[in-house]
């Protein structure tokens, strides 16, 4: 059904339903959700066979629903040879899987999906005094206390430094903000084409959004504060997890890299592609920090060429 065919009254009912659904999904307490921003993104893959090729499988992360994000598919451009499916990986990333059984030399197939993404602004809670370190963690949160690729929270240097940063802070919020401030004050932002471990950022005193986020996460975990990485196109930022006075847990974002002191809040309209930094990805032998785009073929006379699409729709 197209929205243009709905009566004004039906549109009002639809808007009320969407608002109610979003309110039900949002957590009580925690960040304060603000105004929505809607954008459309084209995501997918174009494969060109340079020789006869069979068993082609391409994957790419796509946005999915989070408390601050709602996603729907608005259009699909899929070649007859291609089949698209989706799977969730470790509860943190939705992956598009494009299967192409066969391409002859010179043939091309593509699968491009346009997603409509509505993001809500995230503002700091009115009061932060009541938040505390969690006493009992759900399993899906407890994993964010463990080391992960490039986030060496068990490294001796990290473990020695972590308690020193929060030594004079009373509340869990103040302790986490002290880690945030320390990282921003002691690691200079410097863009890099390669990803460095958190310990390298600590030792070198430089890093980009990847390294600043990783170091913040590592120091939080070393202080028993669950934390994880959040990925949007072209950027990474961290989230940390605290309980309110009623024992309900909440994730709070912060901007480790950037001029604005955005702590416990986030003003970012790019779609969330992943939350987490330690994924068990099919066909990968080791845990992955990031679920990257991939292409493989069972048999190929020569390697096919591939173009992954991740762009904001005009």
C-alpha positions as CSV (number, residue, x, y, z in Angstrom):
1,X,0.0,0.0,0.0
2,X,1.3,3.4,-0.9
3,X,1.0,6.3,1.7
4,X,-0.4,8.5,-1.0
5,X,-3.5,6.2,-1.2
6,X,-4.3,6.6,2.5
7,X,-7.0,9.1,3.8
8,X,-5.9,11.8,6.2
9,X,-7.6,10.0,9.0
10,X,-5.8,6.7,8.1
11,X,-2.5,8.6,8.1
12,X,-3.2,10.0,11.6
13,X,-3.9,6.4,12.8
14,X,-0.7,5.1,11.2
15,X,1.4,7.9,12.7
16,X,-0.1,7.2,16.2
17,X,0.7,3.5,15.8
18,X,4.3,4.2,14.8
19,X,4.7,6.6,17.7
20,X,3.2,4.1,20.2
21,X,5.4,1.2,18.9
22,X,8.5,3.3,19.2
23,X,7.6,4.4,22.7
24,X,7.1,0.7,23.7
25,X,10.5,-0.2,22.3
26,X,12.3,2.6,24.0
27,X,13.6,2.0,27.5
28,X,12.3,3.8,30.5
29,X,15.0,6.0,31.8
30,X,18.4,6.1,30.2
31,X,19.1,8.5,27.3
32,X,16.3,10.8,26.4
33,X,15.1,10.2,22.8
34,X,14.6,13.4,20.8
35,X,13.6,14.5,17.3
36,X,13.7,12.0,14.4
37,X,15.7,12.4,11.2
38,X,14.9,10.2,8.2
39,X,17.2,9.3,5.4
40,X,17.5,6.7,2.7
41,X,20.6,4.6,2.0
42,X,21.4,2.3,-1.0
43,X,23.3,-0.8,0.2
44,X,24.4,-3.8,-1.9
45,X,26.8,-5.3,-4.3
46,X,27.6,-5.5,-8.0
47,X,29.5,-8.5,-9.3
48,X,31.1,-8.8,-12.7
49,X,32.4,-12.2,-13.9
50,X,35.8,-12.0,-15.7
51,X,35.5,-15.8,-16.3
52,X,32.9,-18.5,-15.8
53,X,32.1,-18.5,-12.1
54,X,29.8,-20.5,-9.9
55,X,28.8,-20.4,-6.2
56,X,29.2,-16.7,-5.7
57,X,28.2,-15.4,-2.2
58,X,28.6,-11.7,-1.2
59,X,27.8,-10.2,2.2
60,X,27.5,-6.7,3.6
61,X,26.2,-5.3,6.8
62,X,22.9,-3.4,6.7
63,X,21.1,-1.3,9.3
64,X,18.5,-2.9,11.6
65,X,16.3,-1.7,14.4
66,X,17.7,-0.3,17.7
67,X,15.9,1.7,20.4
68,X,17.1,4.9,18.7
69,X,16.8,3.6,15.1
70,X,13.9,2.2,12.9
71,X,14.5,0.7,9.5
72,X,12.3,-0.4,6.6
73,X,13.0,-1.5,3.0
74,X,11.6,0.9,0.4
75,X,12.9,-0.6,-2.8
76,X,15.0,-3.5,-4.2
77,X,17.1,-3.7,-7.4
78,X,17.9,-7.4,-7.7
79,X,19.1,-9.1,-10.8
80,X,17.3,-12.3,-11.8
81,X,20.4,-14.4,-11.1
82,X,20.7,-13.1,-7.5
83,X,18.9,-14.1,-4.4
84,X,19.0,-12.0,-1.2
85,X,18.6,-13.2,2.4
86,X,19.4,-11.8,5.8
87,X,20.9,-13.1,9.0
88,X,21.8,-11.7,12.4
89,X,25.3,-12.2,13.8
90,X,25.8,-12.3,17.6
91,X,22.8,-9.9,18.1
92,X,24.8,-7.0,17.0
93,X,24.8,-6.8,13.2
94,X,22.3,-7.7,10.4
95,X,24.0,-9.1,7.3
96,X,22.7,-9.1,3.8
97,X,23.7,-12.4,2.0
98,X,23.6,-12.3,-1.8
99,X,23.8,-15.7,-3.5
100,X,24.5,-15.9,-7.3
101,X,24.6,-19.6,-8.5
102,X,26.4,-18.9,-11.8
103,X,27.7,-16.1,-14.0
104,X,29.3,-16.7,-17.4
105,X,32.3,-14.7,-18.4
106,X,31.3,-11.1,-19.0
107,X,28.0,-11.3,-17.1
108,X,27.1,-9.0,-14.3
109,X,24.6,-9.4,-11.4
110,X,23.7,-7.0,-8.7
111,X,21.6,-6.7,-5.5
112,X,21.0,-3.2,-4.2
113,X,18.4,-2.5,-1.5
114,X,17.3,1.0,-0.5
115,X,16.7,1.3,3.3
116,X,14.8,4.1,5.0
117,X,16.4,4.8,8.3
118,X,14.8,7.0,11.0
119,X,17.2,8.0,13.8
120,X,16.2,9.7,17.0
121,X,18.5,12.2,18.7
122,X,19.9,10.9,22.0
123,X,20.2,13.3,24.9
124,X,21.8,12.9,28.3
125,X,19.4,11.9,31.2
126,X,18.1,14.8,33.3
127,X,19.9,13.4,36.3
128,X,22.9,11.1,36.3
129,X,23.4,10.7,40.1
130,X,21.5,7.4,40.4
131,X,23.4,5.4,37.9
132,X,25.7,2.7,39.2
133,X,27.9,-0.2,38.1
134,X,25.6,-3.2,37.2
135,X,25.3,-5.9,39.9
136,X,24.1,-8.7,37.7
137,X,24.6,-8.7,34.0
138,X,22.6,-10.3,31.2
139,X,24.7,-12.7,29.1
140,X,24.5,-10.5,26.1
141,X,25.9,-7.6,28.1
142,X,28.5,-9.6,30.2
143,X,30.4,-10.3,27.0
144,X,31.2,-6.6,26.8
145,X,33.5,-6.9,29.8
146,X,35.9,-9.2,28.0
147,X,38.8,-8.4,25.7
148,X,38.1,-8.4,22.0
149,X,40.1,-7.8,18.8
150,X,42.2,-4.6,19.2
151,X,40.6,-3.9,22.6
152,X,43.1,-5.4,25.1
153,X,41.3,-4.7,28.3
154,X,43.4,-7.3,30.1
155,X,46.7,-5.8,29.1
156,X,48.8,-5.0,32.2
157,X,49.3,-1.4,31.2
158,X,45.5,-1.0,30.7
159,X,44.8,-2.7,34.0
160,X,47.3,-0.5,35.9
161,X,46.0,2.8,34.4
162,X,42.3,2.1,34.6
163,X,41.8,2.4,38.4
164,X,44.1,5.4,38.6
165,X,41.8,7.4,36.3
166,X,38.7,7.0,38.4
167,X,40.3,7.0,41.8
168,X,38.8,10.3,43.1
169,X,35.4,9.9,41.4
170,X,32.4,8.8,43.5
171,X,29.6,7.9,41.1
172,X,29.7,5.4,38.2
173,X,28.7,8.2,35.9
174,X,31.6,10.4,37.1
175,X,34.0,7.4,36.8
176,X,33.0,6.7,33.2
177,X,33.2,10.4,32.3
178,X,36.7,10.6,33.8
179,X,37.8,7.8,31.4
180,X,36.2,9.6,28.5
181,X,38.0,12.9,29.4
182,X,41.3,11.2,30.0
183,X,41.3,9.5,26.6
184,X,40.4,12.7,24.8
185,X,43.0,14.7,26.7
186,X,45.8,12.2,26.3
187,X,45.3,10.7,22.8
188,X,45.6,13.2,20.0
189,X,43.3,12.7,17.1
190,X,45.2,11.6,13.9
191,X,43.5,9.8,11.0
192,X,45.1,6.6,9.9
193,X,44.4,4.2,7.1
194,X,45.2,1.2,9.3
195,X,43.6,0.1,12.6
196,X,45.8,0.0,15.6
197,X,45.2,-1.8,18.9
198,X,44.1,0.2,21.9
199,X,47.4,-0.4,23.7
200,X,49.2,1.1,20.6
201,X,47.1,4.3,20.9
202,X,47.9,4.4,24.6
203,X,51.6,4.1,24.0
204,X,51.8,6.4,20.9
205,X,49.4,9.0,22.2
206,X,47.7,9.3,18.8
207,X,44.7,7.6,17.1
208,X,41.6,8.2,15.1
209,X,37.9,7.4,16.0
210,X,38.7,3.7,16.0
211,X,41.6,3.9,18.5
212,X,40.0,6.5,20.8
213,X,36.9,4.4,21.0
214,X,38.9,1.2,21.5
215,X,41.0,2.7,24.3
216,X,37.9,4.1,26.0
217,X,36.2,0.7,25.8
218,X,39.3,-1.1,27.1
219,X,39.6,1.2,30.1
220,X,35.9,0.9,30.9
221,X,36.1,-2.9,30.8
222,X,39.1,-2.9,33.0
223,X,37.0,-0.9,35.5
224,X,34.1,-3.4,35.3
225,X,32.0,-1.1,33.1
226,X,30.5,-2.9,30.1
227,X,31.3,-1.0,26.9
228,X,31.1,-1.7,23.1
229,X,31.8,-0.1,19.8
230,X,29.1,1.3,17.5
231,X,29.7,1.6,13.8
232,X,28.1,4.0,11.3
233,X,29.3,4.7,7.8
234,X,32.8,6.3,8.1
235,X,32.8,6.5,11.8
236,X,33.0,4.6,15.2
237,X,31.9,5.7,18.6
238,X,31.5,3.8,21.9
239,X,28.7,3.0,24.3
240,X,28.8,2.2,28.0
241,X,26.3,0.4,30.2
242,X,25.1,1.4,33.7
243,X,22.1,0.5,35.9
244,X,19.6,3.0,37.2
245,X,18.4,3.0,40.8
246,X,15.7,0.4,40.0
247,X,18.3,-2.1,38.6
248,X,17.4,-1.5,34.9
249,X,20.4,-1.4,32.6
250,X,20.9,1.2,29.9
251,X,23.4,1.8,27.1
252,X,24.7,5.4,26.8
253,X,26.7,6.7,23.8
254,X,29.6,9.1,23.8
255,X,31.7,10.7,21.1
256,X,35.3,9.7,21.8
257,X,36.6,11.6,18.7
258,X,35.5,15.1,17.9
259,X,35.3,18.6,19.2
260,X,32.0,18.3,21.0
261,X,31.9,17.0,24.5
262,X,29.1,14.5,23.8
263,X,29.0,12.2,26.8
264,X,25.9,10.2,27.5
265,X,24.3,11.7,24.3
266,X,24.7,11.4,20.5
267,X,23.6,13.6,17.6
268,X,24.3,11.4,14.6
269,X,21.9,10.8,11.7
270,X,24.0,8.2,9.9
271,X,22.6,4.7,10.2
272,X,23.9,2.3,12.8
273,X,25.4,-0.7,11.0
274,X,26.8,-2.7,13.9
275,X,26.9,-2.6,17.7
276,X,29.7,-4.7,19.2
277,X,33.4,-5.6,18.5
278,X,33.8,-9.3,18.8
279,X,31.8,-11.3,16.2
280,X,31.8,-15.0,15.2
281,X,31.3,-14.6,11.5
282,X,30.6,-17.6,9.3
283,X,33.6,-18.6,7.2
284,X,36.0,-16.7,9.4
285,X,38.3,-18.7,11.7
286,X,38.9,-16.0,14.3
287,X,36.7,-13.5,16.1
288,X,36.2,-10.3,14.1
289,X,36.2,-6.8,15.4
290,X,34.0,-5.7,12.5
291,X,31.7,-7.7,10.2
292,X,33.2,-6.5,6.9
293,X,31.9,-6.8,3.4
294,X,33.0,-10.1,1.7
295,X,32.9,-12.0,-1.6
296,X,33.7,-15.6,-2.3
297,X,33.2,-18.0,-5.2
298,X,33.2,-21.8,-5.1
299,X,34.8,-22.0,-8.6
300,X,36.1,-19.3,-10.9
301,X,38.2,-19.3,-14.0
302,X,39.4,-15.9,-12.8
303,X,38.6,-13.7,-9.8
304,X,35.3,-11.8,-10.3
305,X,35.4,-8.0,-9.8
306,X,33.1,-6.6,-7.1
307,X,31.7,-3.2,-6.2
308,X,30.1,-2.8,-2.8
309,X,27.5,0.0,-2.5
310,X,27.0,2.0,0.6
311,X,25.7,5.5,-0.2
312,X,23.1,8.0,0.9
313,X,20.3,8.1,-1.7
314,X,19.7,11.4,-3.5
